[in-house]
């Protein structure tokens, strides 16, 4: 092989190597990863334009309890029997016996060790009313923070009402509360000009002669 041919081959090899190195460096520059200043994932949260969920009216216990389905409440109470008995004179389990709980003083069932949170609650709530019992069964941990009861609560309003009605039927000692009074809608009626108000004489038309007085009776 002549020197000229060798130089051509060597030059071609060298040029190819330089081209490969150059492409690799260019790719590293173009496709270099850029770490974010703050690690994490950006989650787009749509801006709330409305006023949020509509407020839920409180339960009118005096209206719903008399028509509640006690049998359905007893069926739902099956969720509670792993911790509570409800027969009169029944033994305490993981939770206290619940016979007569409606109208009873909280944290007062004999032989059961209540949590400090429950004892503190009883100091300010002397009676298990239907309303208080309903609020507790709906979300125990929220209503009495620190209670030993880990049940998540009865979220369906109809089921909650039925269970409270069933507990009332099992030795409840207070009557159903009175229904909430019905608020009458306010009526600010404006009487048009010239129209008589009941009990008053209609005003005379403009330019009309005044009515003559009737003669006195003799």
Buried (B, 14 or more C-beta within 10 A) or exposed (E): EEEEEEEEEEEEEEEEEEEEEEEEEEEEEEEEEEEEEEEEEEEEEEEEEEEEEEEEEEBEBBBBBEEBBBEBBBBBBEBBEEBBBBEEEEEBBEBBBBBBBBBBEBBBBEEBEBBEBBEBBBEEBEBBBBBBBBBBBBBBBEBBEEBBBEBEBBEEEBBBBBBBBBBBBBBBEEEBBEEEEEEEEEEEEEEEEEEEEEEEEEEEEEEEEEEEEEEEEE
